[in-house]
Amino acid sequence: MKKIKSNSKYSWVFWGAIIIAIYVWSFSGIQFSGIKDSASEVSKSIFSGLFNPDWSYMYDGSGEDLFSLIIQTLAIAFLGTFVSAILSIPFAFWAAHIQQSSNRWRSQSGKVILTIIRTFPEIVLAIMFIKAVGPGAFAGVLALSIHSIGMLGKLFSEALENADFGPSEAITSAGGNHGQVLFFATLPTVLPEFLSLTLYRFEIAVRSASILGMVGAGGIGTPLIFAIQTRSWSRVGIILIGIIIMVTAIDLLSGTLRKKLV
């Protein structure tokens, strides 16, 4: 008994040594090239521009101002999430391993497909779709939609696996068919969680849509990368302020709605 306690007492030493060894190995592969002589001057220019934003870029009616591109970014995120939420439902039923179902191979194949879809980051998909449909918001919507199918499909399938199947069993025992079980028991049970997960995914999509413009997929990312390349730090400052306000507002609104749903 004392020996078992002694082993558990000092096990943290072993795991601590393993973690330290991993950190040492990781940092040993990083080559520190030093700091350039112009780093301090460039840093001053960046912070000067960030704290003195170009307020004239807020709105000028051209459609290329901050307000218009923020709205476009939200539209890309919303449409991408909306499309993926609908398309993810059949994938979720494909991948879910429900106790009433004995076909494990079906669920495993669905999980593999969703894993393959999630493997491609949004920015890689955006570059691929830009080559296929041209630069613009449509490429961003397609990239977010495809990637979100992999994420929401996985989350939806887990929600189905953890759902309460009491109502489904009651309808089945009363002579109900598969369609009645689906529409009157399964979907009403999991729909609140589906909506909550979709809102959470929308939060992530807003952040992703802000970045996709850097590769030409529309939204606020396009003027941001142009401003960085031309060292227009005051323009970078006002764009970052807009992104921060947009993301914060979406997080607060989505969090409030999710609390009411679940």
C-alpha positions as CSV (number, residue, x, y, z in Angstrom):
1,M,0.0,0.0,0.0
2,K,2.8,2.4,0.9
3,K,4.6,1.5,-2.3
4,I,1.5,2.4,-4.4
5,K,1.2,5.7,-2.7
6,S,4.9,6.4,-3.1
7,N,4.7,5.7,-6.9
8,S,1.6,8.0,-7.3
9,K,3.3,10.7,-5.2
10,Y,6.3,11.0,-7.4
11,S,4.6,10.3,-10.8
12,W,4.4,14.0,-11.3
13,V,8.2,14.1,-11.4
14,F,8.3,11.7,-14.3
15,W,5.6,13.6,-16.3
16,G,7.2,16.9,-15.5
17,A,10.5,15.6,-16.9
18,I,8.7,14.5,-20.1
19,I,7.1,17.8,-20.6
20,I,10.4,19.7,-20.0
21,A,12.1,17.4,-22.5
22,I,9.5,18.1,-25.1
23,Y,9.8,21.9,-24.6
24,V,13.6,21.7,-24.8
25,W,13.4,19.6,-28.0
26,S,10.8,22.0,-29.5
27,F,12.9,25.2,-28.8
28,S,16.1,23.6,-30.0
29,G,14.7,23.5,-33.5
30,I,14.0,27.2,-33.6
31,Q,16.8,29.3,-35.1
32,F,16.8,32.8,-33.6
33,S,18.0,35.2,-36.4
34,G,18.2,38.3,-34.2
35,I,16.4,41.6,-34.3
36,K,16.9,43.9,-37.3
37,D,18.3,47.4,-36.8
38,S,15.1,49.0,-38.1
39,A,12.8,47.1,-35.8
40,S,12.4,50.0,-33.3
41,E,11.6,52.5,-36.0
42,V,9.1,50.2,-37.7
43,S,7.5,49.4,-34.3
44,K,7.1,53.1,-33.5
45,S,5.4,53.7,-36.9
46,I,3.0,50.7,-36.4
47,F,1.9,51.8,-32.9
48,S,1.7,55.5,-34.0
49,G,-0.7,54.4,-36.7
50,L,-2.7,52.1,-34.5
51,F,-3.3,54.7,-31.9
52,N,-4.1,57.4,-34.6
53,P,-6.6,55.5,-36.8
54,D,-7.9,56.9,-40.1
55,W,-11.4,57.8,-39.0
56,S,-12.3,59.1,-42.5
57,Y,-12.3,55.4,-43.7
58,M,-15.3,54.6,-41.5
59,Y,-17.9,55.4,-44.1
60,D,-17.7,57.3,-47.4
61,G,-20.5,55.8,-49.4
62,S,-18.1,54.1,-51.9
63,G,-18.9,50.6,-50.9
64,E,-15.2,50.1,-50.2
65,D,-15.2,51.7,-46.8
66,L,-14.9,50.0,-43.4
67,F,-18.7,49.9,-42.6
68,S,-19.5,48.4,-46.0
69,L,-16.8,45.7,-45.8
70,I,-17.7,44.8,-42.2
71,I,-21.3,44.1,-43.5
72,Q,-19.8,42.1,-46.3
73,T,-17.7,40.1,-43.9
74,L,-20.8,39.3,-41.7
75,A,-22.7,38.3,-44.8
76,I,-20.0,35.9,-45.9
77,A,-19.9,34.3,-42.4
78,F,-23.7,34.2,-42.1
79,L,-24.3,32.6,-45.5
80,G,-21.4,30.2,-45.1
81,T,-22.7,29.0,-41.7
82,F,-26.3,28.9,-42.9
83,V,-25.5,26.7,-45.9
84,S,-23.2,24.4,-43.9
85,A,-25.7,24.0,-41.0
86,I,-28.3,22.6,-43.5
87,L,-25.9,20.4,-45.4
88,S,-24.4,19.1,-42.1
89,I,-27.6,17.4,-40.9
90,P,-27.6,14.5,-43.3
91,F,-23.8,14.1,-42.7
92,A,-24.6,14.0,-38.9
93,F,-27.1,11.2,-39.3
94,W,-24.6,9.4,-41.5
95,A,-21.8,9.6,-38.9
96,A,-23.9,9.2,-35.7
97,H,-23.7,5.8,-34.1
98,I,-27.1,5.5,-32.3
99,Q,-27.7,2.7,-30.0
100,Q,-30.8,1.6,-31.9
101,S,-28.6,1.2,-35.0
102,S,-26.3,-1.8,-35.4
103,N,-24.6,-0.5,-38.5
104,R,-21.3,0.7,-37.0
105,W,-19.5,0.7,-40.4
106,R,-22.0,3.3,-41.7
107,S,-21.2,5.6,-38.9
108,Q,-17.4,5.0,-39.1
109,S,-17.4,5.9,-42.9
110,G,-19.4,9.1,-42.1
111,K,-16.8,10.1,-39.5
112,V,-14.0,9.5,-41.9
113,I,-15.6,11.7,-44.6
114,L,-16.2,14.5,-42.0
115,T,-12.5,14.2,-40.9
116,I,-11.3,14.5,-44.5
117,I,-13.5,17.6,-45.0
118,R,-12.1,19.2,-41.8
119,T,-8.5,18.5,-42.9
120,F,-8.6,21.4,-45.4
121,P,-8.3,24.8,-43.6
122,E,-10.6,27.6,-44.7
123,I,-7.7,29.6,-46.2
124,V,-6.6,26.7,-48.3
125,L,-10.1,26.1,-49.6
126,A,-10.4,29.8,-50.3
127,I,-7.3,29.8,-52.5
128,M,-8.6,26.7,-54.3
129,F,-12.1,28.3,-54.9
130,I,-10.5,31.6,-56.0
131,K,-8.8,29.6,-58.8
132,A,-12.2,28.0,-59.7
133,V,-14.7,30.9,-59.4
134,G,-12.5,33.9,-59.2
135,P,-11.7,36.3,-56.3
136,G,-14.5,37.8,-54.3
137,A,-17.0,37.0,-51.6
138,F,-18.4,33.9,-53.4
139,A,-15.1,32.1,-52.9
140,G,-15.2,33.0,-49.2
141,V,-18.7,31.7,-48.8
142,L,-17.8,28.4,-50.5
143,A,-14.6,28.0,-48.4
144,L,-16.5,28.6,-45.1
145,S,-19.4,26.4,-46.1
146,I,-17.2,23.3,-47.0
147,H,-15.0,23.6,-43.9
148,S,-18.0,24.2,-41.6
149,I,-19.7,21.1,-42.9
150,G,-16.8,19.0,-41.4
151,M,-17.0,20.8,-38.1
152,L,-20.8,21.0,-37.7
153,G,-21.3,17.5,-39.0
154,K,-19.0,16.2,-36.3
155,L,-20.7,18.3,-33.5
156,F,-24.2,17.4,-34.8
157,S,-23.4,13.7,-34.8
158,E,-22.2,13.8,-31.3
159,A,-25.4,15.6,-30.3
160,L,-27.4,12.8,-31.9
161,E,-25.4,10.1,-30.1
162,N,-26.0,11.8,-26.7
163,A,-29.7,12.6,-27.3
164,D,-32.6,11.2,-25.2
165,F,-34.3,8.6,-27.3
166,G,-37.2,8.1,-24.9
167,P,-39.7,10.0,-27.2
168,S,-38.5,8.1,-30.2
169,E,-39.1,4.8,-28.5
170,A,-42.5,5.9,-27.4
171,I,-43.6,6.8,-30.9
172,T,-42.1,3.6,-32.3
173,S,-43.9,1.5,-29.7
174,A,-47.2,3.3,-30.6
175,G,-46.7,2.2,-34.2
176,G,-45.0,5.3,-35.7
177,N,-42.9,5.0,-38.8
178,H,-39.3,6.3,-39.3
179,G,-40.5,9.6,-40.7
180,Q,-42.8,10.3,-37.7
181,V,-40.0,9.4,-35.3
182,L,-37.6,11.8,-37.1
183,F,-39.9,14.8,-37.3
184,F,-41.9,14.4,-34.1
185,A,-39.2,13.0,-31.7
186,T,-35.6,13.1,-32.9
187,L,-35.4,16.6,-34.5
188,P,-37.4,18.4,-31.7
189,T,-35.0,16.8,-29.2
190,V,-31.8,17.8,-30.8
191,L,-32.8,21.1,-32.6
192,P,-32.0,23.4,-29.7
193,E,-28.5,22.0,-29.5
194,F,-28.1,22.1,-33.3
195,L,-29.0,25.8,-33.2
196,S,-26.6,26.5,-30.3
197,L,-23.8,24.8,-32.1
198,T,-24.6,26.7,-35.3
199,L,-24.4,30.0,-33.4
200,Y,-21.0,29.0,-31.9
201,R,-19.8,28.1,-35.4
202,F,-21.0,31.5,-36.7
203,E,-18.7,33.2,-34.1
204,I,-15.8,31.3,-35.5
205,A,-16.8,31.9,-39.1
206,V,-16.8,35.7,-38.5
207,R,-13.2,35.5,-37.4
208,S,-12.3,33.3,-40.4
209,A,-14.1,35.6,-42.8
210,S,-12.0,38.5,-41.6
211,I,-8.9,36.6,-42.6
212,L,-10.0,35.1,-45.9
213,G,-10.0,38.5,-47.6
214,M,-6.2,38.5,-47.3
215,V,-6.1,35.9,-50.1
216,G,-8.8,37.6,-52.2
217,A,-11.9,35.9,-50.8
218,G,-13.8,39.2,-50.0
219,G,-14.5,40.9,-46.8
220,I,-12.5,43.2,-44.6
221,G,-9.3,41.2,-45.0
222,T,-8.6,42.6,-48.4
223,P,-8.1,46.3,-47.5
224,L,-6.3,45.1,-44.3
225,I,-3.6,43.3,-46.3
226,F,-3.3,46.2,-48.7
227,A,-2.9,48.6,-45.8
228,I,-0.2,46.4,-44.2
229,Q,1.7,46.1,-47.5
230,T,1.7,49.9,-48.1
231,R,2.5,50.5,-44.5
232,S,-0.6,52.6,-44.0
233,W,-0.7,52.0,-40.3
234,S,-3.5,54.5,-39.6
235,R,-5.7,52.6,-42.0
236,V,-4.6,49.3,-40.3
237,G,-5.6,50.8,-37.0
238,I,-9.2,51.7,-38.0
239,I,-9.7,48.3,-39.6
240,L,-8.5,46.5,-36.5
241,I,-10.8,48.6,-34.4
242,G,-13.7,47.6,-36.7
243,I,-12.8,43.9,-36.5
244,I,-12.6,44.0,-32.7
245,I,-16.0,45.7,-32.3
246,M,-17.6,43.3,-34.8
247,V,-16.2,40.1,-33.2
248,T,-17.0,41.3,-29.6
249,A,-20.6,42.2,-30.6
250,I,-21.1,38.8,-32.3
251,D,-19.7,36.9,-29.3
252,L,-21.9,38.7,-26.8
253,L,-25.1,38.3,-29.0
254,S,-24.3,34.7,-29.8
255,G,-23.5,33.8,-26.2
256,T,-26.8,35.3,-25.0
257,L,-28.8,33.4,-27.6
258,R,-27.0,30.1,-26.8
259,K,-27.8,30.4,-23.1
260,K,-31.5,30.8,-24.0
261,L,-31.4,27.8,-26.3
262,V,-29.6,25.3,-24.1
